[in-house]
């Protein structure tokens, strides 16, 4: 697989996920089942916690470990 294809796939996957999630909300008529709403909110919060760890905390921990060995 070429680098261009990897970039295209890397851009399309988040785009498709976001589009499908927005479409699901757009097409849901009326109120959402409270249990489903809680499950979706829990999933979204878990994704955000994971994103904050892998994007912010882990690189900071790795930098601090390498800086302390100098």
PyMOL commands that set and color helices and strands:
alter all, ss='L'
color gray80, all
select helices_A, chain A and resi 3-27+34-68
alter helices_A, ss='H'
color red, helices_A
deselect
rebuild
show_as cartoon
